[in-house]
Amino acid sequence: MNKLSNFKPVKMKKNRRKFTAAFKAKVAIDALKERETLADLSARHELHPTMISKWKQEFLELADQIFEKKHPVEEPVDNVDALYSKIGQLEMENDFLKKSLKKAGL
């Protein structure tokens, strides 16, 4: 009887790690500096060297967009009139409560 016949494969759950854009940029910049080898960077950040190379390439391809974009323009609020109306109502209620408190002596 073969020893492997009793072997049951174990199903392992694969959890994908998610990295922030800031972390990816930091790793890509470290790779661009070339102060460490790709193997050293991958060991330090616990990443595969291919992933670092991919992030570095993506960083270089999109670098020109940094200087093209201006500050984001704020979108106008659709219901400005309703908001001003609400502000007026709240100011009136606030004034009413102040007068009521003065009359009550508080």
N, C-alpha and C positions, 0 to 999 in steps of 0.2 A: 504494500500500500504506500502510495506516495505521500510525503509529508505535506505537500501543497494542496492535497485534495480537501483538507479540513480548513484551509485558509478562506476566510470570508473578507472580501474587500470592504473597507470602511469608507463610507461616503463622507467626504469633507466638504464643509460649506465654504464657498469662496467668498470672502469679503473683499470688495474692492476699496482701496483707500482713495479718498477724495482729497485733492490738494487745492488750496486757495490760489488765486491768481498772484497774490503777493509772494507766496512761497515759491511758485514756479518762476517768477521773475527773479527772485533772489538766487535760486539755483542756476538759472540761465546766465545771470551776470557773473556768478562765481566761475561758471564754465568759460565765459568769454575772457575773463581775466587771465586764465591759463596759469595760475599760480600753483595749482594742483593738477594731477593727472585725472582723467575721467574715472579711473578705477578708485582713486582716493575720494573723489567727490561722491561717487555712488556708494562707497562704504560709509562715508560720514553721514549722508542723508538717507541711507538705507533704500536706495533706488537702483534700478537697473541702468547701466550706462546708456542703453538705447533710449530710455525715457529722457535722460538728461540731454542727449544729443537732439532729440525731437523738440524739446522745449527751447533749446538754444536756437535751433533753426527757425522755429516759429517766432521767437523773440526778434531775430534778425529780419525776418520777412515783414513783421508788423511794426518795426521801429519807426518807419517814416510817418506813421499815423499819429505819433505822439505830438509832432510839431504842426500837423495839419489842423487838428481840432482846436477850437476855441473853448472858452468856458461854456458849460452847458447852459442853454437858455431856459429860464423857468417858464413852464407852461402856464398860460393864463387860467385863472379860476373861472369856471363857467357860471357859477351862481353868485356873482359879486353882489347883485342887488339884494338877494335873499340874506347874504351875510351882513350887509350894512343894516338891513331891517332888524335882524336879530340883535346886532350891537345896540341899536337904538332902544329896542325893547328892554334889554338887560340894563342899560343905563337908567331908564325910567324906573324899573323895579328897584334898582340899587338906591336911587334918590328917595323913593317912597319908603323903603326900609330905614334909611337914615333918619328921615323925618319922624317916622313912627317910634324909633328908638329914642329920639330926643324928647318926644312927648311923654314917653313912658319913664323918662328919667334914667335911662341906662346908658 
